[in-house]
Each structure stands twice: as C-alpha cells, then as structure tokens.
Amino acid sequence: MPEVVAKRKDFEKERDSLTAKSSRDKVEEVYGCSSRQANRILQKLRGGAPLRVPYRIQILNLLENGNKKTADFISAIQGNPEAVKNELKRLIDKGEIVRVKRGVYSIA
C-alpha cells in the first residue's frame, strides 16, 4: 500500500508541475491521454474556454436528487433537446438509468 500512495503522490506532483508552456507530449505522458485531449488540457491551462461537461455527467448529477422528467433535463442542461434525448436513450441502453414511466427517469 505505501508504494501505491507514493506513486499517486508522484503523479500528483508531476501533474501540478505542468504549466501552459508544457509540451503536448509531456501532457500526453503525464495524463496518459490522446494528443487531442492533451491539446484540450493545454488550452484550459492557457486560460482558454473551459472544457464542456458531457451530457452524461450532467444527467447523472441531476438524477442524484431523485426522479426527473425529460423537460427538467432540457431546461437544466440548456442543450439541444434531441441531443439530450439521445443521451438519455444511451444511458438507458447501458443500464445506468431506468425509465420509470414515459418521460420520467431514475438512476438504476
């Protein structure tokens, strides 16, 4: 267990040492991500547009407080209604949420 804690501290130290001037290759190495994702991380470090929170995470966060209707998701997320509905369908297919009744959803 001490090795795991030490490894985690090393990662956090390396991650915290990244700056806006860090190379994309360094960001890829530290985060273990693709070059596209590394570019997004660097853009955020440089004060660019914040990363968009995916609909999936927004939906799951809203469902933590209980059952919600489709209209509640659309108004809270303020996204394209079709995109929100598509994400709801994906989450149902994956089994992460369930449809209680027509237009009402809950966490599985």
Residue frames as a rotation matrix with the C-alpha (Angstrom) as fourth column:
MET 1
0.558 0.830 0.000 0.00
0.830 -0.558 0.000 0.00
0.000 0.000 -1.000 0.00
PRO 2
0.343 -0.460 -0.819 2.79
0.218 -0.809 0.546 2.53
-0.914 -0.366 -0.177 0.70
GLU 3
-0.696 -0.619 0.364 4.03
0.466 -0.004 0.885 2.05
-0.546 0.785 0.291 -2.87
VAL 4
-0.091 0.772 0.629 0.60
0.964 -0.089 0.249 2.97
0.248 0.629 -0.737 -4.22
VAL 5
0.755 0.350 -0.554 0.45
0.545 -0.806 0.233 6.11
-0.365 -0.478 -0.799 -2.09
ALA 6
-0.097 -0.886 -0.454 3.96
0.165 -0.464 0.870 7.11
-0.982 0.010 0.191 -3.15
LYS 7
-0.675 -0.111 0.730 3.13
0.713 0.157 0.683 6.50
-0.190 0.981 -0.027 -6.82
ARG 8
0.348 0.900 0.261 -0.02
0.919 -0.383 0.093 8.61
0.184 0.207 -0.961 -6.50
LYS 9
0.614 -0.192 -0.765 1.89
0.305 -0.837 0.455 11.46
-0.728 -0.513 -0.455 -4.84
ASP 10
-0.522 -0.850 0.067 4.48
0.331 -0.130 0.935 11.34
-0.786 0.510 0.349 -7.64
PHE 11
-0.357 0.490 0.795 1.72
0.919 0.033 0.393 11.56
0.166 0.871 -0.462 -10.24
GLU 12
0.688 0.694 -0.213 0.08
0.724 -0.676 0.138 14.50
-0.048 -0.249 -0.967 -8.46
LYS 13
0.217 -0.710 -0.670 3.43
0.211 -0.636 0.743 16.27
-0.953 -0.303 0.012 -8.15
GLU 14
-0.738 -0.505 0.447 4.13
0.496 0.043 0.867 15.77
-0.457 0.862 0.218 -11.85
ARG 15
-0.015 0.839 0.543 0.60
0.966 -0.128 0.224 16.85
0.258 0.528 -0.809 -12.81
ASP 16
0.742 0.313 -0.593 0.87
0.543 -0.798 0.259 20.00
-0.392 -0.515 -0.763 -10.67
SER 17
-0.174 -0.903 -0.392 4.18
0.273 -0.427 0.862 20.88
-0.946 0.042 0.321 -12.33
LEU 18
-0.294 0.126 0.948 2.52
0.956 0.063 0.288 21.18
-0.024 0.990 -0.139 -15.75
THR 19
-0.337 0.155 -0.929 2.15
0.132 -0.969 -0.209 24.75
-0.932 -0.193 0.306 -16.96
ALA 20
0.729 0.634 -0.257 0.79
-0.098 -0.275 -0.956 26.49
-0.677 0.723 -0.139 -20.02
LYS 21
0.310 -0.710 -0.632 4.27
-0.945 -0.303 -0.123 26.23
-0.104 0.636 -0.765 -21.52
SER 22
-0.193 -0.336 0.922 4.47
-0.315 0.911 0.265 22.47
-0.929 -0.239 -0.282 -21.12
SER 23
-0.778 -0.126 -0.615 4.72
-0.628 0.157 0.762 20.47
0.001 0.980 -0.201 -24.31
ARG 24
0.285 0.932 -0.225 1.82
-0.937 0.321 0.141 18.44
0.204 0.170 0.964 -25.60
ASP 25
0.060 -0.348 -0.936 3.99
-0.175 0.919 -0.353 15.31
0.983 0.184 -0.006 -25.44
LYS 26
-0.905 -0.414 0.098 4.60
-0.134 0.059 -0.989 15.88
0.404 -0.908 -0.109 -21.72
VAL 27
-0.358 0.864 0.354 0.87
-0.909 -0.234 -0.345 16.32
-0.215 -0.445 0.869 -21.06
GLU 28
0.403 0.471 -0.785 0.14
-0.691 0.719 0.077 13.11
0.601 0.511 0.615 -23.01
GLU 29
-0.363 -0.659 -0.659 2.73
-0.003 0.708 -0.707 11.25
0.932 -0.254 -0.259 -20.94
VAL 30
-0.938 -0.029 0.344 1.51
-0.332 -0.203 -0.921 12.52
0.097 -0.979 0.180 -17.57
TYR 31
-0.199 0.962 0.189 -2.22
-0.875 -0.088 -0.476 12.08
-0.441 -0.260 0.859 -18.22
GLY 32
-0.778 -0.116 0.617 -1.89
0.097 0.949 0.301 9.06
-0.621 0.294 -0.727 -20.50
CYS 33
0.299 0.946 -0.125 -4.28
0.124 -0.168 -0.978 10.62
-0.946 0.277 -0.168 -22.99
SER 34
0.341 -0.088 0.936 -4.50
0.930 0.174 -0.323 11.24
-0.134 0.981 0.141 -26.72
SER 35
-0.739 -0.663 0.117 -2.94
0.673 -0.720 0.170 14.24
-0.029 0.205 0.978 -28.41
ARG 36
-0.272 0.720 0.638 -6.37
0.268 -0.580 0.769 15.78
0.924 0.380 -0.035 -28.94
GLN 37
0.712 0.533 -0.457 -7.22
0.555 -0.027 0.832 15.53
0.431 -0.846 -0.315 -25.26
ALA 38
-0.074 -0.832 -0.549 -3.76
0.951 -0.224 0.211 16.89
-0.299 -0.507 0.808 -24.37
ASN 39
-0.721 -0.134 0.680 -4.48
0.467 -0.818 0.334 19.91
0.512 0.559 0.652 -26.57
ARG 40
0.313 0.914 0.257 -7.73
0.251 -0.341 0.906 20.49
0.916 -0.219 -0.336 -24.69
ILE 41
0.594 -0.165 -0.787 -5.94
0.804 0.087 0.588 20.29
-0.029 -0.982 0.184 -21.34
LEU 42
-0.521 -0.852 -0.058 -3.28
0.837 -0.523 0.160 22.74
-0.167 0.035 0.985 -22.52
GLN 43
-0.397 0.463 0.793 -5.97
0.326 -0.736 0.593 25.09
0.858 0.494 0.141 -23.82
LYS 44
0.699 0.676 -0.234 -7.58
0.423 -0.127 0.897 25.06
0.576 -0.726 -0.375 -20.38
LEU 45
0.233 -0.711 -0.664 -4.20
0.921 -0.059 0.386 25.71
-0.313 -0.701 0.641 -18.70
ARG 46
-0.738 -0.561 0.375 -3.67
0.669 -0.684 0.291 28.65
0.093 0.466 0.880 -21.04
GLY 47
-0.681 0.520 -0.517 -6.94
0.015 -0.695 -0.719 30.21
-0.733 -0.497 0.465 -19.95
GLY 48
-0.907 0.365 -0.210 -8.94
-0.239 -0.034 0.971 29.14
0.347 0.931 0.118 -22.98
ALA 49
0.009 0.999 0.052 -12.53
-0.802 -0.024 0.597 28.07
0.597 -0.047 0.801 -23.00
PRO 50
-0.360 -0.103 0.927 -13.37
-0.799 0.547 -0.249 25.69
-0.481 -0.831 -0.279 -20.16
LEU 51
-0.976 -0.005 -0.217 -13.98
-0.118 0.850 0.513 22.09
0.181 0.527 -0.830 -21.08
ARG 52
-0.164 0.986 -0.009 -17.62
-0.823 -0.132 0.552 21.25
0.544 0.098 0.834 -21.68
VAL 53
-0.615 0.080 0.785 -19.20
-0.558 0.659 -0.504 18.93
-0.557 -0.748 -0.360 -19.14
PRO 54
-0.933 0.239 -0.271 -20.64
-0.082 0.589 0.804 15.96
0.352 0.772 -0.530 -21.05
TYR 55
-0.106 0.985 0.134 -24.42
-0.758 -0.167 0.631 15.49
0.644 -0.035 0.764 -21.07
ARG 56
0.132 0.128 -0.983 -23.94
0.243 0.957 0.158 12.08
0.961 -0.260 0.096 -19.44
ILE 57
-0.689 -0.489 -0.535 -22.37
0.631 -0.043 -0.775 13.57
0.356 -0.871 0.338 -16.32
GLN 58
-0.849 0.428 0.310 -24.90
-0.479 -0.872 -0.106 16.41
0.225 -0.238 0.945 -16.17
ILE 59
0.073 0.921 -0.383 -27.80
-0.520 0.363 0.773 13.94
0.851 0.143 0.506 -16.41
LEU 60
0.012 -0.122 -0.993 -26.39
0.575 0.813 -0.093 11.66
0.818 -0.570 0.079 -13.72
ASN 61
-0.926 -0.361 -0.109 -25.78
0.308 -0.558 -0.771 14.65
0.217 -0.747 0.628 -11.42
LEU 62
-0.546 0.798 0.257 -29.36
-0.731 -0.603 0.318 15.82
0.409 -0.014 0.912 -11.86
LEU 63
0.242 0.679 -0.694 -30.69
-0.243 0.734 0.634 12.33
0.939 0.015 0.343 -11.09
GLU 64
-0.692 -0.546 -0.473 -28.85
0.335 0.337 -0.880 12.22
0.639 -0.767 -0.050 -7.75
ASN 65
-0.895 0.380 0.236 -31.69
-0.436 -0.623 -0.650 14.34
-0.100 -0.684 0.722 -6.30
GLY 66
-0.272 0.833 0.481 -34.43
-0.039 0.490 -0.871 11.94
-0.962 -0.255 -0.100 -7.43
ASN 67
-0.080 0.358 0.930 -36.58
0.889 0.447 -0.095 11.25
-0.450 0.820 -0.354 -10.47
LYS 68
-0.483 -0.087 -0.871 -36.57
-0.194 -0.960 0.203 13.83
-0.854 0.267 0.447 -13.24
LYS 69
0.624 0.708 0.331 -38.63
0.308 0.166 -0.937 14.48
-0.718 0.687 -0.114 -16.34
THR 70
0.055 -0.570 0.820 -37.19
0.997 0.075 -0.014 14.98
-0.054 0.818 0.573 -19.81
ALA 71
0.616 0.251 0.747 -38.22
0.399 -0.917 -0.022 18.65
0.679 0.312 -0.664 -19.71
ASP 72
0.947 -0.308 -0.089 -36.24
-0.033 -0.373 0.927 19.10
-0.319 -0.875 -0.363 -16.47
PHE 73
0.178 -0.925 0.336 -33.08
0.703 0.358 0.614 17.82
-0.689 0.127 0.714 -18.18
ILE 74
0.101 -0.097 0.990 -33.56
0.933 -0.336 -0.128 20.02
0.345 0.937 0.056 -21.23
SER 75
0.825 0.254 0.505 -34.11
0.120 -0.952 0.282 23.18
0.552 -0.172 -0.816 -19.19
ALA 76
0.844 -0.535 -0.045 -31.26
-0.007 -0.095 0.995 22.47
-0.537 -0.840 -0.084 -16.74
ILE 77
0.053 -0.867 0.495 -28.70
0.724 0.375 0.579 21.48
-0.688 0.327 0.648 -19.37
GLN 78
0.501 0.262 -0.825 -29.85
-0.267 -0.860 -0.436 24.07
-0.823 0.438 -0.361 -21.92
GLY 79
-0.702 -0.708 0.079 -28.63
-0.192 0.295 0.936 21.91
-0.686 0.642 -0.343 -24.75
ASN 80
-0.588 0.471 -0.657 -30.18
-0.726 0.050 0.686 20.67
0.356 0.881 0.312 -27.94
PRO 81
0.134 0.729 0.671 -33.31
-0.910 0.358 -0.207 18.70
-0.392 -0.584 0.711 -26.89
GLU 82
0.831 0.149 -0.536 -32.59
-0.426 0.791 -0.440 15.93
0.358 0.594 0.720 -29.41
ALA 83
-0.136 -0.963 -0.233 -29.04
-0.339 0.266 -0.902 15.53
0.931 -0.044 -0.362 -28.09
VAL 84
-0.515 0.025 0.857 -30.32
-0.857 0.008 -0.515 15.29
-0.020 -1.000 0.017 -24.52
LYS 85
0.554 0.805 0.214 -32.89
-0.772 0.593 -0.228 12.68
-0.310 -0.038 0.950 -25.55
ASN 86
0.575 -0.431 -0.695 -30.24
-0.335 0.651 -0.681 10.70
0.747 0.624 0.230 -27.42
GLU 87
-0.532 -0.819 0.214 -28.03
-0.511 0.109 -0.852 10.69
0.675 -0.563 -0.477 -24.33
LEU 88
-0.120 0.587 0.801 -30.94
-0.934 0.208 -0.292 9.55
-0.338 -0.783 0.523 -22.17
LYS 89
0.834 0.437 -0.338 -31.51
-0.541 0.768 -0.341 6.66
0.110 0.467 0.877 -24.57
ARG 90
0.106 -0.891 -0.442 -27.79
-0.321 0.390 -0.863 5.75
0.941 0.233 -0.245 -24.46
LEU 91
-0.626 -0.344 0.699 -27.83
-0.741 -0.017 -0.672 5.73
0.243 -0.939 -0.245 -20.66
ILE 92
0.356 0.814 0.459 -30.92
-0.850 0.486 -0.202 3.51
-0.388 -0.318 0.865 -20.63
ASP 93
0.772 -0.091 -0.630 -29.31
-0.382 0.725 -0.573 1.09
0.509 0.682 0.525 -23.10
LYS 94
-0.282 -0.954 -0.100 -26.19
-0.344 0.198 -0.918 0.91
0.896 -0.224 -0.384 -20.91
GLY 95
0.255 0.489 -0.834 -28.32
0.599 0.598 0.533 0.28
0.759 -0.635 -0.140 -17.84
GLU 96
-0.788 -0.608 -0.097 -27.07
0.472 -0.496 -0.729 3.33
0.395 -0.620 0.678 -15.93
ILE 97
-0.764 0.642 0.070 -30.55
-0.565 -0.612 -0.554 4.83
-0.313 -0.462 0.830 -15.65
VAL 98
-0.742 0.608 0.283 -34.06
0.650 0.756 0.080 3.45
-0.166 0.243 -0.956 -15.95
ARG 99
-0.712 0.632 0.307 -37.26
-0.302 -0.670 0.678 4.83
0.634 0.390 0.668 -17.35
VAL 100
-0.886 0.439 0.147 -39.81
-0.053 0.220 -0.974 4.92
-0.460 -0.871 -0.172 -14.51
LYS 101
0.219 0.903 0.369 -42.64
0.623 0.162 -0.765 5.88
-0.751 0.398 -0.527 -16.84
ARG 102
0.315 -0.090 0.945 -42.95
0.916 -0.234 -0.327 7.82
0.250 0.968 0.009 -20.03
GLY 103
0.359 -0.259 0.897 -40.65
0.146 -0.933 -0.328 10.85
0.922 0.249 -0.297 -19.79
VAL 104
0.730 -0.143 0.668 -39.55
-0.673 -0.319 0.667 10.17
0.118 -0.937 -0.330 -16.19
TYR 105
0.339 -0.739 -0.583 -36.12
-0.015 0.615 -0.788 8.75
0.941 0.275 0.198 -15.38
SER 106
0.867 -0.142 0.478 -34.28
-0.488 -0.036 0.872 7.47
-0.107 -0.989 -0.100 -12.32
ILE 107
-0.213 -0.972 -0.100 -30.84
-0.963 0.226 -0.144 6.08
0.163 0.065 -0.985 -11.50
ALA 108
0.280 0.294 -0.914 -30.74
-0.356 0.916 0.186 2.29
0.892 0.273 0.361 -11.92
